[in-house]
Amino acid sequence: MNDGRRPLELHGIDHVLLLAVDLEKTVAFYENVAGCLVEMRIPQYGMVELAAGASHVGLVDISAPEGAWARPEIAGGRNVDHVALSVASHDAAALRAHLVFLGVEIGEVRTEGDRTSYYVRDPSGNTIELRSAPKSGHG
């Protein structure tokens, strides 16, 4: 950390997870209006992931039982579940150590393949997912 570089080098926004009440109509909007492509459906979470250039837009159907996990406590209380930032390092232990060093409380930790995500909150309460780069180097 003393070599002048920042301890976290960002690649960019990995994805944004938006809440939807009519999933198929919302998917059609992102496909037809924004030019996104459905990349993956994750029915157990009521989600669809769309490719948006180098990033992704995730949609979660909060009107479905599978998407209830993302429903805001107050109707209309929020529409973005979280923003995911892709970090350059694939060293999940180093990322965790950095967060602990800074006193950042880590909420949830998820591992998908060789990528680890740490869910933290910014000072305003927004959920930020810090997602490690894949070991192959592609983010």
N, C-alpha and C positions, 0 to 999 in steps of 0.2 A: 504493500500500500504506500510505500514511500518513494516509488519510482516516478511520481508525478502523474500517473494515470488514475482515473477514477476507479474505485473498487468495483463498480457495476458498470459495465459497458453495454448500453442498450442497442439492440438491433432495430427496434421499432415497436409498433403496436402489433401484437400477435393476434388478438381478437377483442371484440366488444360483444358482450352478451346482453341482448335486448329482450324485454318482456313482450309477449304477443298474446292477444286474446282471440284472434282468428288465425291460427298458424298457417293454414294453406293459403289464405288470402295474403298474408304477410310474406310468405315465401315467394308467391307469385310477384309481389311488388319488387322484392329484391332481385328476382331473376329478370323480370321484364323491364323495370324502370332503371335499376342500377347496374344491370349486366352481371350480377353474381351468378355463380353456379352451385347447385346443391352438391356438396362434397360428401356429407355423411348425415344419416338420420340416426338419432340415439333415442329410440322410443321409450326406454325405461326411465328417462329423465324428461320426456316430452320435448326433446330438442331436435333442431336441425342446424347443421353447420354449413355455411355457404362460403365459398372462396370469393374473396374480394381483392383481386390483384394478389399482392404478396401477403395480405392479411386475411382475416376471416371475420364474418359476422355470424354470431350464434343467435339463434332465436329459441326461446323457451315458451311453451304454451301454458300460461298460467291459468287458463280456463279448464285444463285437463287435470285429472287426478295426479298423473305422472309429473306434471310441472308445478304442483302445489308448493314444492320446496322453495320456489323462487317468488311466490306471491308476496307482495308487500303487506305489511301489517295493516296499513290503511289503504283502502282502495284509491288508486291514483297517486299514491305516495311516492312512487319512483317508477322509472321505466328502464333504467339501465341497472343490471344486476352487478356487473363488474367490468373493468377494463384490464386486459392482460398485456403485460409488457414482456417482450422477448429479450432475455439477457444473453450476452455473448457466451458466457461461461457455461459449460455443461457439468461443472463441479458443484453438485448440490450441497455437499458438506461445506464448501467454502462460502457458498451463498448463505447457508444457514448461519455460519459463524459470523459473517458480516452483519446480518440482521440482528443477531444476539448482541454483538459488540455495540451496535447503535441503539440498543434498547427497544427495538421494534418487536411488538408482540406478534407472534406467528399464530394465525388462527388454524386454518386447515392446511394439510399437506397432502398433495395427490401426486402419484407417480403413474405415468403412462409411458410404457416402453422405457426408453432411456432418458425421458424428460421428467423433471420434478418441478412441481408448482408449489410456491408458498403464497398463501393468501394472507394479506396484511391489510390494515386500514390506514388511510392517510389521516392527517390531523382533523379533517372535516368529516370523517366517518365513511368515506368512499372505500369500497373494497377494491384492492389492486392485487392482481395475480402476477407474481414475478415468476416467469416460466423459463426454465433453463433451456439452453440450446441443445439440440440433439447432438450426440457424440459424432455424428457424421459431418457436423458443421453447418448443416442447412437449417435455417430457422423458420 
